């Protein structure tokens, strides 16, 4: 609203007296115009306009935060795609309808649902639970399509070998040395659909990751990495399940100048901050 809307500064005549008013030059004011004195009263039009703006803002906030559409906030067939709905922009669509343990399940049969599935499955497949054989098998049977479970399970059982566990600072059986906190987390940054059809999808998930041992005397301190996971998904039993999973390094940003935290602080953060259900 301009300053002349309420007749406070723009007119030469007072609205009620008909007398000529002289506007004095600004004097003694600072760079923000405090030397100019506003009218003591507020016109009815300004008050109504101000209240109207507040009401509209409240309505907009309530609309944006609403949690229970009959269709879960999903766009209908008649609604056009928003121009700002880009691959990494949130859409507000509810990501899942359920969970299997700690892993989200029940994704929508849409591109958004496929992206949410890929992001959540990337988190599960990059977690510390993958270093435990029994937990790893449970994760695999949850996120992989039935036709891919046996092959993927054998491949990962070979990959998570005794030598590999030792390389990351664990015991040969994947257990954590006493006094240490093992950290393995995958954090999705964004997702992108590379291919989508009625019953299949290919999704890329750009991630950062944490891996290492936090504790006094650790020879494998927690480090960060950047990588992109490509996941092929199939619509199986009313949900998206992974057919294959591959990974390549990057894109990686320039490292910042934040001072590395001590082992105790890192361990406290890992134990104190839980993960998320990731949604497109």
C-alpha positions in Angstrom: 0.0 0.0 0.0 1.4 3.4 -0.9 1.6 6.2 1.7 -0.9 8.3 -0.2 -3.7 5.7 0.1 -4.9 7.1 3.4 -4.4 10.7 2.6 -1.7 10.9 5.2 1.1 12.3 3.0 -0.1 12.6 -0.6 -2.7 15.3 -0.5 -2.5 19.0 0.1 -5.9 19.4 1.7 -7.2 17.8 4.9 -10.0 15.4 4.2 -12.4 16.9 6.8 -11.5 20.5 7.5 -11.0 21.8 4.0 -8.0 23.8 5.2 -4.7 23.8 3.4 -2.0 21.8 5.2 1.7 22.5 4.6 4.0 19.6 4.7 7.3 20.6 6.3 10.6 19.4 5.0 12.0 16.3 6.7 14.4 17.3 9.4 16.2 15.5 12.0 15.2 12.2 10.6 17.3 9.1 10.1 17.8 7.0 7.0 14.4 5.3 7.6 12.4 8.5 7.6 11.7 8.8 11.3 11.7 12.6 11.1 8.3 12.4 9.3 5.4 12.2 11.7 2.4 10.0 10.6 -1.1 11.0 11.2 -2.3 10.2 14.7 -5.5 8.5 13.5 -6.0 5.4 11.3 -8.7 5.7 8.7 -11.5 3.1 8.5 -10.3 2.0 5.0 -6.8 1.2 6.3 -8.2 -0.7 9.2 -10.5 -2.8 7.0 -7.7 -3.4 4.5 -5.3 -4.5 7.2 -7.8 -6.9 8.7 -8.6 -8.3 5.3 -4.9 -9.0 4.6 -4.5 -10.8 8.0 -7.6 -12.9 7.3 -6.3 -13.9 3.9 -2.9 -14.8 5.3 -4.5 -17.0 8.0 -6.6 -18.7 5.4 -3.6 -19.3 3.2 -1.6 -20.8 6.1 -4.4 -23.0 7.1 -4.9 -24.2 3.5 -1.1 -25.0 3.2 -1.0 -26.9 6.5 -4.3 -28.8 6.1 -3.7 -32.5 6.9 -6.8 -34.4 5.8 -8.0 -34.1 2.2 -10.2 -36.9 1.0 -7.5 -37.7 -1.6 -4.5 -37.0 0.7 -3.7 -33.7 -1.1 -2.9 -35.5 -4.4 -3.6 -33.7 -7.6 -6.7 -34.8 -9.5 -6.8 -35.7 -13.2 -8.3 -32.2 -13.9 -5.8 -30.2 -11.9 -2.8 -28.9 -13.9 0.7 -29.4 -12.7 2.1 -26.5 -10.8 4.9 -24.7 -12.6 7.1 -24.8 -9.6 6.7 -28.6 -9.0 10.3 -29.5 -9.8 12.0 -32.8 -9.0 13.2 -31.8 -5.5 10.3 -29.5 -4.6 7.8 -30.7 -1.9 4.3 -31.3 -3.2 2.4 -31.8 0.1 1.1 -35.2 -1.0 1.1 -37.7 1.8 3.9 -40.2 1.2 2.7 -43.5 2.6 -0.2 -45.3 4.2 1.7 -47.6 6.5 5.0 -49.0 7.7 6.8 -52.4 7.9 8.9 -52.0 11.0 10.9 -48.8 10.5 10.5 -48.8 6.7 7.7 -46.9 5.1 5.3 -48.8 2.8 2.1 -48.3 0.9 3.3 -45.7 -1.7 1.0 -44.2 -4.3 1.1 -45.6 -7.8 2.3 -42.3 -9.2 5.7 -40.7 -10.0 5.7 -39.0 -6.6 5.0 -42.4 -5.0 7.9 -44.0 -6.8 10.2 -41.2 -5.7 9.1 -41.4 -2.1 9.6 -45.2 -2.2 13.1 -44.9 -3.7 14.2 -42.3 -1.1 12.9 -44.4 1.8 14.4 -47.6 0.5 17.8 -45.8 0.0 17.7 -44.8 3.7 17.0 -48.4 4.7 19.7 -49.9 2.5 22.2 -47.5 3.8 21.5 -47.9 7.5 23.7 -49.5 10.2 21.2 -52.4 10.3 22.6 -53.6 7.0 25.7 -54.8 8.8 23.7 -57.3 10.8 22.8 -60.4 8.8 19.3 -61.0 10.2 18.3 -57.3 10.0 19.8 -57.0 6.5 17.6 -59.9 5.3 14.5 -58.3 6.8 15.3 -55.0 5.1 15.8 -56.8 1.8 12.6 -58.7 1.9 10.7 -55.5 2.8 12.1 -53.2 0.0 12.9 -55.6 -2.8 10.4 -57.2 -5.2 10.0 -60.9 -4.5 11.6 -61.8 -7.8 14.8 -59.9 -6.8 15.1 -60.9 -3.1 17.2 -64.1 -3.5 19.7 -62.6 -5.9 20.1 -59.3 -4.0 20.4 -61.1 -0.7 23.2 -63.4 -1.9 25.0 -60.4 -3.5 24.9 -58.4 -0.3 25.8 -61.3 2.0 29.0 -61.6 0.0 29.6 -57.8 0.0 29.1 -57.5 3.8 32.0 -59.9 4.5 34.1 -60.2 7.6 36.9 -58.3 5.8 34.5 -55.5 4.9 33.2 -55.2 8.4 36.8 -55.0 9.7 37.6 -52.3 7.2 34.9 -50.0 8.6 36.0 -50.7 12.2 33.6 -53.4 13.2 34.2 -56.9 14.4 34.1 -59.7 11.8 30.4 -60.5 12.6 29.4 -56.9 12.2 29.1 -56.1 15.8 30.4 -52.8 17.2 33.5 -52.7 19.5 32.8 -51.8 23.1 32.8 -48.1 23.9 32.1 -47.1 20.2 29.1 -45.9 18.3 28.8 -47.2 14.8 27.4 -44.7 12.3 26.0 -45.5 8.9 23.3 -43.2 7.6 22.0 -42.3 4.1 20.3 -38.9 3.8 18.4 -38.2 0.6 18.9 -34.7 -0.8 16.6 -35.0 -3.8 15.0 -37.4 -6.3 14.5 -37.5 -10.0 12.4 -39.8 -12.2 14.4 -41.1 -15.1 11.6 -43.4 -16.5 8.0 -44.1 -15.6 5.4 -46.5 -17.0 2.3 -48.1 -15.7 4.1 -50.7 -13.5 7.7 -49.7 -13.5 9.8 -46.7 -12.6 13.5 -45.7 -12.6 14.4 -43.1 -9.9 17.7 -41.4 -9.1 18.2 -40.4 -5.4 21.0 -37.9 -4.7 22.3 -38.5 -1.2 24.9 -37.6 1.4 26.1 -40.3 3.8 27.8 -40.8 7.2 30.0 -43.8 7.9 32.5 -44.6 10.6 33.0 -45.2 14.3 32.6 -42.5 16.9 34.5 -43.1 20.2 37.8 -42.4 21.9 40.6 -44.1 20.0 38.6 -44.8 16.9 40.8 -45.4 13.9 37.7 -45.1 11.6 36.2 -41.7 12.4 32.9 -40.7 10.9 33.2 -39.2 7.5 30.8 -37.9 4.9 30.3 -38.9 1.3 28.1 -37.9 -1.6 26.6 -40.3 -4.1 23.7 -40.9 -6.4 21.6 -44.1 -6.2 19.7 -45.4 -9.2 16.8 -47.6 -8.3 14.5 -49.6 -10.6 11.1 -50.2 -9.1 8.2 -52.4 -10.0 4.6 -52.1 -8.9 4.1 -55.3 -6.8 1.3 -56.3 -4.5 -0.1 -52.7 -4.5 3.2 -51.1 -3.6 6.5 -50.0 -5.2 9.3 -52.5 -4.7 12.9 -52.4 -5.9 14.2 -54.5 -8.7 17.7 -53.3 -8.7 20.0 -50.8 -6.9 23.2 -49.2 -8.1 25.3 -46.3 -6.8 27.9 -43.9 -8.2 29.9 -41.1 -6.5 28.8 -37.5 -6.6 27.7 -34.8 -7.3 29.7 -33.5 -4.3 29.8 -29.9 -3.2 32.9 -28.1 -1.9 33.5 -28.9 1.7 32.7 -26.1 4.1 34.8 -24.7 6.9 32.8 -26.1 9.8 35.1 -27.5 12.5 34.8 -31.2 12.9 33.0 -32.3 16.1 34.5 -34.6 18.6 33.6 -38.3 18.9 31.3 -37.8 21.9 29.3 -35.1 20.2 28.9 -37.2 17.0 27.8 -40.2 19.0 25.3 -38.1 21.0 23.9 -36.7 17.7 23.5 -40.1 16.1 21.8 -41.5 19.2 19.7 -38.4 19.8 18.4 -37.5 16.4 16.1 -40.0 14.6 15.5 -40.3 10.9 12.5 -39.3 8.7 10.0 -40.7 6.4 11.0 -39.2 3.1 8.4 -37.9 0.7 8.4 -36.2 -2.6 
